[in-house]
Amino acid sequence: MRVGRVLAVLLLFLAPATAQDVTFEGKQFKMTCPNDDGKWYKNDKELDEGLTLTLDYDSDTKGSYRCDYKVDETDRTYYFYVKGKACANCVELDASSFGLVIAADMAGTVVLMAIIYKCTKKRSSAGPTPSSKAPARSGGRAPPVPSPDYETLNAHTRSQDPYSVVNRTG
């Protein structure tokens, strides 16, 4: 399931659809016919002639369009279907820009991690380091079981906070 999602995202970025024939800019869209002498139609109604057709996008202008043109005295038809979202202040973000933003973010994160690592890394000094170990006992053995170093816990002096109680399970 996850592999399919990852593959779909990779395909979106690696092989973006080349819909250069219809471009949205703000509230308008522009369609480009493959030939200069094209005639534009919507629902068999002639709209205009020329290489491009620019219209304001709304609920009336979305739908099927066609461009009829000739190549070597042969009639050709190029079909368009326009459906999208348009707004006055929209900016189109292509896959390469989006990938560049992600790569820059990752590079910045790596640099920040390296700086933090360098600043917090313990540096060894030239002199001897002080030891925080307890003094060694004679004979190198541990203290006897009823150790005089440790006092038994008193239930009346212990804190009753939620995390100070040990719950034994099993």
OpenMM code with the backbone's topology and positions (N, CA, C; nanometers):
from openmm import Vec3, app, unit

residues = "MET ARG VAL GLY ARG VAL LEU ALA VAL LEU LEU LEU PHE LEU ALA PRO ALA THR ALA GLN ASP VAL THR PHE GLU GLY LYS GLN PHE LYS MET THR CYS PRO ASN ASP ASP GLY LYS TRP TYR LYS ASN ASP LYS GLU LEU ASP GLU GLY LEU THR LEU THR LEU ASP TYR ASP SER ASP THR LYS GLY SER TYR ARG CYS ASP TYR LYS VAL ASP GLU THR ASP ARG THR TYR TYR PHE TYR VAL LYS GLY LYS ALA CYS ALA ASN CYS VAL GLU LEU ASP ALA SER SER PHE GLY LEU VAL ILE ALA ALA ASP MET ALA GLY THR VAL VAL LEU MET ALA ILE ILE TYR LYS CYS THR LYS LYS ARG SER SER ALA GLY PRO THR PRO SER SER LYS ALA PRO ALA ARG SER GLY GLY ARG ALA PRO PRO VAL PRO SER PRO ASP TYR GLU THR LEU ASN ALA HIS THR ARG SER GLN ASP PRO TYR SER VAL VAL ASN ARG THR GLY".split()
positions = [
    Vec3(0.0827, -0.1191, 0.0000),
    Vec3(0.0000, 0.0000, 0.0000),
    Vec3(0.0873, 0.1258, 0.0000),
    Vec3(0.1887, 0.1278, 0.0884),
    Vec3(0.2766, 0.2432, 0.0965),
    Vec3(0.3639, 0.2546, -0.0274),
    Vec3(0.4009, 0.1403, -0.0844),
    Vec3(0.4856, 0.1409, -0.2036),
    Vec3(0.4107, 0.2068, -0.3194),
    Vec3(0.2823, 0.1789, -0.3303),
    Vec3(0.2015, 0.2403, -0.4358),
    Vec3(0.1941, 0.3909, -0.4215),
    Vec3(0.1822, 0.4377, -0.2983),
    Vec3(0.1766, 0.5830, -0.2754),
    Vec3(0.3097, 0.6482, -0.3101),
    Vec3(0.4183, 0.5854, -0.2679),
    Vec3(0.5505, 0.6398, -0.2980),
    Vec3(0.5737, 0.6416, -0.4484),
    Vec3(0.5348, 0.5357, -0.5163),
    Vec3(0.5499, 0.5301, -0.6618),
    Vec3(0.4670, 0.6390, -0.7297),
    Vec3(0.3467, 0.6620, -0.6811),
    Vec3(0.2620, 0.7667, -0.7393),
    Vec3(0.3251, 0.9046, -0.7222),
    Vec3(0.3812, 0.9326, -0.6047),
    Vec3(0.4458, 1.0616, -0.5819),
    Vec3(0.5689, 1.0761, -0.6701),
    Vec3(0.6479, 0.9694, -0.6816),
    Vec3(0.7655, 0.9762, -0.7682),
    Vec3(0.7274, 1.0006, -0.9137),
    Vec3(0.6232, 0.9358, -0.9585),
    Vec3(0.5793, 0.9568, -1.0967),
    Vec3(0.5301, 1.0992, -1.1190),
    Vec3(0.4665, 1.1566, -1.0187),
    Vec3(0.4209, 1.2950, -1.0312),
    Vec3(0.5380, 1.3906, -1.0480),
    Vec3(0.6489, 1.3636, -0.9766),
    Vec3(0.7619, 1.4540, -0.9843),
    Vec3(0.8556, 1.4226, -1.0997),
    Vec3(0.8719, 1.2956, -1.1321),
    Vec3(0.9672, 1.2593, -1.2355),
    Vec3(0.9103, 1.2730, -1.3763),
    Vec3(0.7840, 1.2476, -1.3924),
    Vec3(0.7233, 1.2552, -1.5251),
    Vec3(0.5988, 1.3428, -1.5211),
    Vec3(0.6158, 1.4743, -1.5009),
    Vec3(0.4977, 1.5595, -1.4961),
    Vec3(0.4314, 1.5684, -1.6333),
    Vec3(0.3022, 1.5842, -1.6323),
    Vec3(0.2275, 1.5950, -1.7575),
    Vec3(0.2704, 1.7219, -1.8296),
    Vec3(0.2940, 1.7099, -1.9577),
    Vec3(0.3362, 1.8256, -2.0355),
    Vec3(0.2138, 1.8901, -2.0989),
    Vec3(0.1366, 1.9565, -2.0174),
    Vec3(0.0169, 2.0246, -2.0648),
    Vec3(0.0515, 2.1691, -2.0964),
    Vec3(0.1443, 2.1876, -2.1899),
    Vec3(0.1870, 2.3216, -2.2263),
    Vec3(0.0884, 2.3851, -2.3243),
    Vec3(-0.0061, 2.3090, -2.3727),
    Vec3(-0.1027, 2.3627, -2.4673),
    Vec3(-0.2085, 2.4473, -2.3978),
    Vec3(-0.2343, 2.4219, -2.2695),
    Vec3(-0.3276, 2.5010, -2.1904),
    Vec3(-0.2533, 2.5512, -2.0684),
    Vec3(-0.2482, 2.6828, -2.0531),
    Vec3(-0.1813, 2.7411, -1.9372),
    Vec3(-0.2774, 2.8351, -1.8659),
    Vec3(-0.2756, 2.8279, -1.7336),
    Vec3(-0.3570, 2.9162, -1.6504),
    Vec3(-0.2680, 3.0257, -1.5957),
    Vec3(-0.3162, 3.1496, -1.6022),
    Vec3(-0.2470, 3.2629, -1.5447),
    Vec3(-0.3509, 3.3526, -1.4809),
    Vec3(-0.3544, 3.3507, -1.3483),
    Vec3(-0.4546, 3.4304, -1.2788),
    Vec3(-0.5935, 3.3780, -1.3087),
    Vec3(-0.6820, 3.4671, -1.3510),
    Vec3(-0.8195, 3.4280, -1.3829),
    Vec3(-0.8366, 3.3881, -1.5292),
    Vec3(-0.7300, 3.3902, -1.6068),
    Vec3(-0.7383, 3.3581, -1.7488),
    Vec3(-0.6660, 3.2275, -1.7798),
    Vec3(-0.7051, 3.1686, -1.8932),
    Vec3(-0.6319, 3.0544, -1.9449),
    Vec3(-0.6063, 3.0765, -2.0921),
    Vec3(-0.4962, 3.0163, -2.1404),
    Vec3(-0.4558, 3.0335, -2.2797),
    Vec3(-0.4338, 2.8966, -2.3403),
    Vec3(-0.4938, 2.8729, -2.4554),
    Vec3(-0.4748, 2.7481, -2.5294),
    Vec3(-0.3934, 2.7783, -2.6541),
    Vec3(-0.3037, 2.6858, -2.6884),
    Vec3(-0.2165, 2.7048, -2.8033),
    Vec3(-0.2419, 2.5948, -2.9053),
    Vec3(-0.2752, 2.6341, -3.0261),
    Vec3(-0.2993, 2.5408, -3.1360),
    Vec3(-0.1652, 2.5025, -3.1985),
    Vec3(-0.1506, 2.3817, -3.2479),
    Vec3(-0.0233, 2.3399, -3.3085),
    Vec3(0.0146, 2.4175, -3.4343),
    Vec3(-0.0785, 2.4862, -3.4975),
    Vec3(-0.0492, 2.5566, -3.6219),
    Vec3(-0.1024, 2.6993, -3.6128),
    Vec3(-0.0406, 2.7906, -3.6897),
    Vec3(-0.0779, 2.9322, -3.6829),
    Vec3(-0.2156, 2.9618, -3.7408),
    Vec3(-0.2601, 2.8844, -3.8359),
    Vec3(-0.3853, 2.9167, -3.9047),
    Vec3(-0.5048, 2.8403, -3.8464),
    Vec3(-0.5044, 2.8160, -3.7164),
    Vec3(-0.6112, 2.7379, -3.6549),
    Vec3(-0.7389, 2.8178, -3.6349),
    Vec3(-0.8507, 2.7471, -3.6385),
    Vec3(-0.9810, 2.8062, -3.6068),
    Vec3(-1.0310, 2.7401, -3.4792),
    Vec3(-1.0735, 2.8205, -3.3846),
    Vec3(-1.1144, 2.7723, -3.2532),
    Vec3(-1.2651, 2.7527, -3.2470),
    Vec3(-1.3056, 2.6400, -3.1864),
    Vec3(-1.4482, 2.6069, -3.1735),
    Vec3(-1.4770, 2.5590, -3.0310),
    Vec3(-1.5971, 2.5919, -2.9872),
    Vec3(-1.6511, 2.5326, -2.8651),
    Vec3(-1.7945, 2.4947, -2.8961),
    Vec3(-1.8246, 2.3649, -2.8811),
    Vec3(-1.9581, 2.3121, -2.9116),
    Vec3(-2.0025, 2.3506, -3.0525),
    Vec3(-1.9135, 2.3332, -3.1502),
    Vec3(-1.9377, 2.3617, -3.2919),
    Vec3(-1.9677, 2.5086, -3.3200),
    Vec3(-1.9342, 2.5952, -3.2283),
    Vec3(-1.9507, 2.7397, -3.2491),
    Vec3(-1.8117, 2.8000, -3.2638),
    Vec3(-1.7874, 2.8672, -3.3781),
    Vec3(-1.6555, 2.9241, -3.4022),
    Vec3(-1.6321, 3.0433, -3.3095),
    Vec3(-1.5132, 3.0429, -3.2469),
    Vec3(-1.4798, 3.1490, -3.1527),
    Vec3(-1.3822, 3.2506, -3.2110),
    Vec3(-1.2716, 3.2015, -3.2677),
    Vec3(-1.1663, 3.2923, -3.3104),
    Vec3(-1.0738, 3.2178, -3.4059),
    Vec3(-0.9773, 3.2896, -3.4622),
    Vec3(-0.8745, 3.2300, -3.5452),
    Vec3(-0.7388, 3.2700, -3.4904),
    Vec3(-0.6391, 3.1866, -3.5160),
    Vec3(-0.5028, 3.2206, -3.4755),
    Vec3(-0.4365, 3.1086, -3.3976),
    Vec3(-0.3142, 3.1377, -3.3526),
    Vec3(-0.2346, 3.0389, -3.2821),
    Vec3(-0.2843, 3.0167, -3.1398),
    Vec3(-0.3249, 3.1220, -3.0723),
    Vec3(-0.3672, 3.1095, -2.9330),
    Vec3(-0.5075, 3.1646, -2.9128),
    Vec3(-0.5693, 3.1131, -2.8073),
    Vec3(-0.7008, 3.1632, -2.7658),
    Vec3(-0.6931, 3.1862, -2.6157),
    Vec3(-0.7205, 3.3100, -2.5731),
    Vec3(-0.7150, 3.3453, -2.4314),
    Vec3(-0.8549, 3.3838, -2.3857),
    Vec3(-0.8983, 3.3195, -2.2769),
    Vec3(-1.0323, 3.3451, -2.2225),
    Vec3(-1.0257, 3.3575, -2.0707),
    Vec3(-1.1253, 3.4267, -2.0131),
    Vec3(-1.1396, 3.4300, -1.8674),
    Vec3(-1.2030, 3.2991, -1.8236),
    Vec3(-1.1514, 3.2423, -1.7140),
    Vec3(-1.2017, 3.1133, -1.6675),
    Vec3(-1.3184, 3.1343, -1.5725),
    Vec3(-1.4298, 3.0697, -1.6040),
    Vec3(-1.5451, 3.0642, -1.5144),
    Vec3(-1.6245, 2.9385, -1.5486),
    Vec3(-1.7423, 2.9245, -1.4927),
    Vec3(-1.8193, 2.8017, -1.5150),
    Vec3(-1.8666, 2.7883, -1.6595),
    Vec3(-1.8768, 2.8985, -1.7313),
    Vec3(-1.9206, 2.8928, -1.8714),
    Vec3(-1.8080, 2.8565, -1.9671),
    Vec3(-1.6846, 2.8870, -1.9311),
    Vec3(-1.5745, 2.8636, -2.0243),
    Vec3(-1.5061, 2.7292, -2.0064),
    Vec3(-1.5350, 2.6566, -1.8980),
    Vec3(-1.4724, 2.5249, -1.8871),
    Vec3(-1.5444, 2.4271, -1.9784),
    Vec3(-1.4699, 2.3290, -2.0267),
    Vec3(-1.5296, 2.2304, -2.1155),
    Vec3(-1.4401, 2.1986, -2.2338),
    Vec3(-1.5011, 2.1441, -2.3404),
    Vec3(-1.4275, 2.0983, -2.4585),
    Vec3(-1.4113, 2.2094, -2.5610),
    Vec3(-1.2919, 2.2165, -2.6173),
    Vec3(-1.2596, 2.3091, -2.7261),
    Vec3(-1.1872, 2.2286, -2.8325),
    Vec3(-1.1835, 2.2852, -2.9508),
    Vec3(-1.1055, 2.2218, -3.0561),
    Vec3(-1.0461, 2.3295, -3.1452),
    Vec3(-0.9366, 2.2914, -3.2070),
    Vec3(-0.8677, 2.3790, -3.2999),
    Vec3(-0.8565, 2.3034, -3.4316),
    Vec3(-0.9175, 2.3534, -3.5367),
    Vec3(-0.9083, 2.2938, -3.6698),
    Vec3(-0.8007, 2.3676, -3.7487),
    Vec3(-0.7092, 2.2929, -3.8084),
    Vec3(-0.6006, 2.3524, -3.8861),
    Vec3(-0.5633, 2.2580, -3.9992),
    Vec3(-0.4805, 2.3096, -4.0892),
    Vec3(-0.4382, 2.2293, -4.2040),
    Vec3(-0.2879, 2.2090, -4.1997),
    Vec3(-0.2501, 2.0847, -4.2358),
    Vec3(-0.1088, 2.0506, -4.2522),
    Vec3(-0.0979, 1.9797, -4.3866),
    Vec3(-0.0235, 2.0396, -4.4806),
    Vec3(-0.0071, 1.9833, -4.6150),
    Vec3(-0.1421, 1.9540, -4.6795),
    Vec3(-0.2301, 2.0498, -4.6740),
    Vec3(-0.3636, 2.0396, -4.7340),
    Vec3(-0.4494, 1.9297, -4.6704),
    Vec3(-0.4131, 1.8823, -4.5521),
    Vec3(-0.4920, 1.7822, -4.4809),
    Vec3(-0.5523, 1.8489, -4.3578),
    Vec3(-0.6822, 1.8317, -4.3409),
    Vec3(-0.7495, 1.8904, -4.2247),
    Vec3(-0.7161, 1.8108, -4.0990),
    Vec3(-0.6770, 1.8814, -3.9973),
    Vec3(-0.6452, 1.8204, -3.8681),
    Vec3(-0.7274, 1.8879, -3.7591),
    Vec3(-0.7542, 1.8133, -3.6525),
    Vec3(-0.8280, 1.8680, -3.5384),
    Vec3(-0.7518, 1.8355, -3.4108),
    Vec3(-0.7358, 1.9369, -3.3282),
    Vec3(-0.6668, 1.9221, -3.1997),
    Vec3(-0.7689, 1.9547, -3.0909),
    Vec3(-0.7890, 1.8615, -2.9979),
    Vec3(-0.8917, 1.8780, -2.8952),
    Vec3(-0.8309, 1.9216, -2.7618),
    Vec3(-0.9076, 2.0043, -2.6921),
    Vec3(-0.8705, 2.0509, -2.5588),
    Vec3(-0.9875, 2.0256, -2.4654),
    Vec3(-0.9557, 1.9968, -2.3410),
    Vec3(-1.0587, 1.9947, -2.2365),
    Vec3(-1.0049, 2.0804, -2.1231),
    Vec3(-1.0766, 2.1853, -2.0910),
    Vec3(-1.0298, 2.2806, -1.9919),
    Vec3(-1.1126, 2.2652, -1.8649),
    Vec3(-1.0441, 2.2313, -1.7578),
    Vec3(-1.1061, 2.2257, -1.6261),
    Vec3(-0.9949, 2.2474, -1.5260),
    Vec3(-1.0119, 2.3428, -1.4403),
    Vec3(-0.9062, 2.3718, -1.3435),
    Vec3(-0.9562, 2.4664, -1.2381),
    Vec3(-0.8627, 2.5186, -1.1617),
    Vec3(-0.8930, 2.6166, -1.0600),
    Vec3(-0.8128, 2.7409, -1.0910),
    Vec3(-0.8795, 2.8540, -1.0898),
    Vec3(-0.8132, 2.9787, -1.1220),
    Vec3(-0.8496, 3.0836, -1.0176),
    Vec3(-0.7542, 3.1667, -0.9874),
    Vec3(-0.7792, 3.2796, -0.8975),
    Vec3(-0.6885, 3.3939, -0.9404),
    Vec3(-0.7199, 3.5123, -0.8949),
    Vec3(-0.6484, 3.6311, -0.9398),
    Vec3(-0.5035, 3.6328, -0.8909),
    Vec3(-0.4768, 3.5817, -0.7716),
    Vec3(-0.3424, 3.5904, -0.7142),
    Vec3(-0.2711, 3.4557, -0.7069),
    Vec3(-0.3124, 3.3591, -0.7875),
    Vec3(-0.2510, 3.2266, -0.7839),
    Vec3(-0.1163, 3.2274, -0.8552),
    Vec3(-0.0251, 3.1444, -0.8043),
    Vec3(0.1050, 3.1255, -0.8673),
    Vec3(0.1219, 2.9763, -0.8891),
    Vec3(0.1588, 2.9375, -1.0092),
    Vec3(0.1762, 2.7957, -1.0392),
    Vec3(0.3119, 2.7489, -0.9889),
    Vec3(0.3128, 2.6381, -0.9204),
    Vec3(0.4358, 2.5805, -0.8666),
    Vec3(0.4619, 2.4511, -0.9411),
    Vec3(0.5685, 2.4496, -1.0187),
    Vec3(0.6002, 2.3291, -1.0943),
    Vec3(0.6799, 2.2316, -1.0079),
    Vec3(0.6935, 2.1112, -1.0543),
    Vec3(0.7560, 2.0044, -0.9760),
    Vec3(0.9030, 2.0322, -0.9484),
    Vec3(0.9740, 2.0933, -1.0408),
    Vec3(1.1162, 2.1195, -1.0177),
    Vec3(1.1363, 2.2235, -0.9075),
    Vec3(1.0525, 2.3251, -0.9018),
    Vec3(1.0618, 2.4239, -0.7938),
    Vec3(1.0293, 2.3608, -0.6600),
    Vec3(0.9278, 2.2765, -0.6580),
    Vec3(0.8889, 2.2090, -0.5350),
    Vec3(1.0011, 2.1163, -0.4875),
    Vec3(1.0618, 2.0431, -0.5788),
    Vec3(1.1740, 1.9562, -0.5443),
    Vec3(1.2936, 2.0358, -0.4952),
    Vec3(1.3183, 2.1527, -0.5541),
    Vec3(1.4281, 2.2381, -0.5117),
    Vec3(1.4053, 2.2889, -0.3693),
    Vec3(1.2827, 2.3245, -0.3358),
    Vec3(1.2513, 2.3693, -0.2003),
    Vec3(1.2756, 2.2562, -0.1004),
    Vec3(1.2336, 2.1358, -0.1332),
    Vec3(1.2537, 2.0213, -0.0429),
    Vec3(1.4032, 1.9919, -0.0274),
    Vec3(1.4787, 1.9938, -0.1368),
    Vec3(1.6224, 1.9669, -0.1301),
    Vec3(1.6941, 2.0743, -0.0478),
    Vec3(1.6574, 2.2005, -0.0645),
    Vec3(1.7187, 2.3082, 0.0132),
    Vec3(1.6856, 2.2934, 0.1613),
    Vec3(1.5633, 2.2533, 0.1921),
    Vec3(1.5237, 2.2311, 0.3309),
    Vec3(1.6048, 2.1178, 0.3927),
    Vec3(1.6223, 2.0096, 0.3183),
    Vec3(1.7011, 1.8972, 0.3694),
    Vec3(1.8472, 1.9369, 0.3889),
    Vec3(1.9036, 2.0104, 0.2953),
    Vec3(2.0423, 2.0544, 0.3075),
    Vec3(2.0585, 2.1472, 0.4274),
    Vec3(1.9658, 2.2386, 0.4472),
    Vec3(1.9705, 2.3271, 0.5635),
    Vec3(1.9606, 2.2504, 0.6937),
    Vec3(1.8778, 2.1470, 0.6968),
    Vec3(1.8651, 2.0647, 0.8168),
    Vec3(1.9955, 1.9922, 0.8469),
    Vec3(2.0602, 1.9376, 0.7449),
    Vec3(2.1875, 1.8677, 0.7640),
    Vec3(2.2946, 1.9645, 0.8147),
    Vec3(2.2995, 2.0845, 0.7576),
    Vec3(2.3976, 2.1837, 0.8020),
    Vec3(2.3712, 2.2225, 0.9477),
    Vec3(2.2468, 2.2446, 0.9827),
    Vec3(2.2115, 2.2794, 1.1204),
    Vec3(2.2481, 2.1669, 1.2166),
    Vec3(2.2229, 2.0425, 1.1772),
    Vec3(2.2600, 1.9288, 1.2618),
    Vec3(2.4116, 1.9224, 1.2798),
    Vec3(2.4879, 1.9490, 1.1756),
    Vec3(2.6336, 1.9467, 1.1853),
    Vec3(2.6835, 2.0567, 1.2782),
    Vec3(2.6233, 2.1742, 1.2700),
    Vec3(2.6633, 2.2845, 1.3583),
    Vec3(2.6331, 2.2499, 1.5037),
    Vec3(2.5160, 2.1958, 1.5290),
    Vec3(2.4792, 2.1572, 1.6655),
    Vec3(2.5727, 2.0486, 1.7159),
    Vec3(2.6055, 1.9520, 1.6333),
    Vec3(2.6967, 1.8445, 1.6732),
    Vec3(2.8343, 1.9005, 1.7081),
    Vec3(2.8850, 1.9912, 1.6242),
    Vec3(3.0171, 2.0485, 1.6490),
    Vec3(3.0183, 2.1309, 1.7770),
    Vec3(2.9117, 2.2053, 1.8030),
    Vec3(2.9081, 2.2921, 1.9209),
    Vec3(2.8885, 2.2142, 2.0506),
    Vec3(2.8227, 2.1009, 2.0454),
    Vec3(2.7946, 2.0268, 2.1677),
    Vec3(2.8881, 1.9106, 2.1903),
    Vec3(2.9781, 1.8818, 2.0990),
    Vec3(3.0695, 1.7698, 2.1129),
    Vec3(3.1673, 1.7982, 2.2267),
    Vec3(3.1894, 1.6966, 2.3134),
    Vec3(3.2825, 1.7140, 2.4245),
    Vec3(3.4241, 1.7175, 2.3699),
    Vec3(3.4979, 1.8156, 2.4163),
    Vec3(3.6366, 1.8269, 2.3720),
    Vec3(3.7269, 1.7832, 2.4875),
    Vec3(3.8298, 1.7071, 2.4561),
    Vec3(3.9215, 1.6626, 2.5611),
    Vec3(4.0216, 1.7735, 2.5884),
    Vec3(4.0504, 1.7957, 2.7172),
    Vec3(4.1455, 1.8995, 2.7545),
    Vec3(4.2845, 1.8377, 2.7690),
    Vec3(4.3865, 1.9227, 2.7808),
    Vec3(4.5231, 1.8749, 2.7901),
    Vec3(4.5526, 1.8174, 2.9283),
    Vec3(4.4839, 1.8670, 3.0323),
    Vec3(4.5101, 1.8231, 3.1688),
    Vec3(4.4290, 1.7004, 3.2037),
    Vec3(4.4562, 1.6453, 3.3238),
    Vec3(4.3799, 1.5284, 3.3679),
    Vec3(4.2359, 1.5670, 3.3996),
    Vec3(4.1463, 1.4765, 3.3746),
    Vec3(4.0053, 1.5030, 3.4005),
    Vec3(3.9718, 1.4605, 3.5424),
    Vec3(3.8908, 1.5388, 3.6134),
    Vec3(3.8535, 1.5002, 3.7495),
    Vec3(3.7602, 1.3805, 3.7452),
    Vec3(3.7783, 1.2936, 3.8431),
    Vec3(3.6984, 1.1719, 3.8479),
    Vec3(3.5836, 1.1896, 3.9453),
    Vec3(3.4665, 1.1432, 3.9077),
    Vec3(3.3509, 1.1542, 3.9962),
    Vec3(3.3172, 1.0201, 4.0590),
    Vec3(3.4096, 0.9261, 4.0552),
    Vec3(3.3847, 0.7935, 4.1112),
    Vec3(3.3964, 0.7979, 4.2631),
    Vec3(3.3247, 0.7086, 4.3276),
    Vec3(3.3358, 0.6957, 4.4720),
    Vec3(3.4698, 0.6312, 4.5042),
    Vec3(3.5236, 0.6589, 4.6223),
    Vec3(3.6535, 0.5989, 4.6553),
    Vec3(3.6435, 0.4474, 4.6596),
    Vec3(3.7487, 0.3838, 4.6148),
    Vec3(3.7494, 0.2379, 4.6099),
    Vec3(3.7557, 0.1797, 4.7508),
    Vec3(3.6854, 0.0709, 4.7722),
    Vec3(3.6862, 0.0054, 4.9037),
    Vec3(3.8047, -0.0904, 4.9107),
    Vec3(3.8409, -0.1197, 5.0306),
    Vec3(3.9530, -0.2117, 5.0482),
    Vec3(3.9144, -0.3506, 4.9987),
    Vec3(3.9994, -0.4102, 4.9262),
    Vec3(3.9746, -0.5437, 4.8771),
    Vec3(3.8957, -0.5453, 4.7472),
    Vec3(3.8422, -0.4329, 4.7009),
    Vec3(3.7717, -0.4255, 4.5745),
    Vec3(3.6387, -0.4968, 4.5751),
    Vec3(3.5794, -0.5182, 4.6911),
    Vec3(3.4512, -0.5883, 4.6982),
    Vec3(3.3379, -0.4893, 4.7227),
    Vec3(3.2178, -0.5339, 4.6936),
    Vec3(3.0996, -0.4537, 4.7209),
    Vec3(3.0690, -0.4562, 4.8702),
    Vec3(2.9917, -0.3606, 4.9205),
    Vec3(2.9593, -0.3590, 5.0631),
    Vec3(2.8725, -0.4790, 5.0998),
    Vec3(2.8706, -0.5150, 5.2277),
    Vec3(2.7879, -0.6277, 5.2692),
    Vec3(2.6400, -0.6004, 5.2435),
    Vec3(2.5587, -0.7067, 5.2385),
    Vec3(2.4186, -0.6962, 5.2001),
    Vec3(2.3404, -0.5984, 5.2869),
    Vec3(2.3354, -0.6085, 5.4145),
    Vec3(2.2696, -0.5012, 5.4878),
    Vec3(2.3678, -0.3853, 5.4985),
    Vec3(2.3821, -0.3111, 5.3914),
    Vec3(2.4856, -0.2100, 5.3787),
    Vec3(2.4607, -0.0927, 5.4726),
    Vec3(2.5621, -0.0469, 5.5395),
    Vec3(2.5473, 0.0714, 5.6235),
    Vec3(2.5408, 0.1989, 5.5386),
    Vec3(2.5774, 0.1878, 5.4093),
    Vec3(2.5734, 0.3066, 5.3224),
    Vec3(2.4312, 0.3437, 5.2814),
    Vec3(2.3401, 0.2477, 5.2853),
    Vec3(2.2037, 0.2720, 5.2376),
    Vec3(2.1053, 0.2592, 5.3523),
    Vec3(2.0095, 0.3461, 5.3547),
    Vec3(1.9066, 0.3435, 5.4575),
    Vec3(1.7787, 0.2905, 5.3950),
    Vec3(1.6989, 0.2189, 5.4686),
    Vec3(1.5730, 0.1679, 5.4146),
    Vec3(1.4755, 0.2828, 5.3941),
    Vec3(1.3857, 0.2653, 5.2979),
    Vec3(1.2893, 0.3694, 5.2665),
    Vec3(1.1832, 0.3786, 5.3742),
    Vec3(1.1495, 0.4991, 5.4091),
    Vec3(1.0451, 0.5229, 5.5066),
    Vec3(0.9191, 0.5615, 5.4295),
    Vec3(0.8099, 0.4887, 5.4445),
    Vec3(0.6864, 0.5136, 5.3705),
    Vec3(0.6261, 0.6485, 5.4046),
    Vec3(0.6520, 0.7033, 5.5251),
    Vec3(0.5933, 0.8310, 5.5658),
    Vec3(0.6662, 0.9512, 5.5072),
    Vec3(0.7912, 0.9348, 5.4718),
    Vec3(0.8660, 1.0488, 5.4184),
    Vec3(0.8737, 1.0484, 5.2660),
    Vec3(0.8209, 0.9459, 5.2006),
    Vec3(0.8250, 0.9382, 5.0544),
    Vec3(0.7211, 1.0296, 4.9935),
    Vec3(0.7510, 1.0800, 4.8789),
    Vec3(0.6582, 1.1667, 4.8068),
    Vec3(0.5429, 1.0840, 4.7519),
    Vec3(0.4250, 1.1451, 4.7433),
    Vec3(0.3078, 1.0752, 4.6920),
    Vec3(0.2718, 1.1237, 4.5505),
    Vec3(0.3674, 1.1764, 4.4792),
    Vec3(0.3439, 1.2210, 4.3418),
    Vec3(0.3129, 1.1008, 4.2530),
    Vec3(0.2444, 1.1233, 4.1393),
    Vec3(0.2015, 1.0111, 4.0543),
    Vec3(0.3155, 0.9234, 4.0052),
    Vec3(0.4319, 0.9807, 3.9776),
    Vec3(0.5405, 0.9013, 3.9208),
    Vec3(0.6401, 0.8520, 4.0262),
    Vec3(0.6113, 0.8751, 4.1534),
    Vec3(0.7027, 0.8297, 4.2572),
    Vec3(0.6655, 0.6925, 4.3119),
    Vec3(0.5542, 0.6372, 4.2658),
    Vec3(0.5070, 0.5072, 4.3134),
    Vec3(0.5478, 0.4018, 4.2123),
    Vec3(0.6037, 0.2935, 4.2607),
    Vec3(0.6425, 0.1819, 4.1739),
    Vec3(0.5289, 0.0812, 4.1731),
    Vec3(0.4766, 0.0527, 4.0580),
    Vec3(0.3723, -0.0485, 4.0444),
    Vec3(0.4350, -0.1725, 3.9859),
    Vec3(0.4253, -0.2791, 4.0578),
    Vec3(0.4821, -0.4052, 4.0093),
    Vec3(0.3717, -0.4854, 3.9439),
    Vec3(0.3994, -0.5299, 3.8256),
    Vec3(0.3040, -0.6165, 3.7548),
    Vec3(0.3687, -0.7508, 3.7315),
    Vec3(0.2920, -0.8543, 3.7591),
    Vec3(0.3380, -0.9900, 3.7284),
    Vec3(0.4200, -1.0486, 3.8310),
] * unit.nanometer
topology = app.Topology()
chain = topology.addChain("A")
for resn in residues:
    res = topology.addResidue(resn, chain)
    for name in ("N", "CA", "C"):
        topology.addAtom(name, app.Element.getBySymbol(name[0]), res)
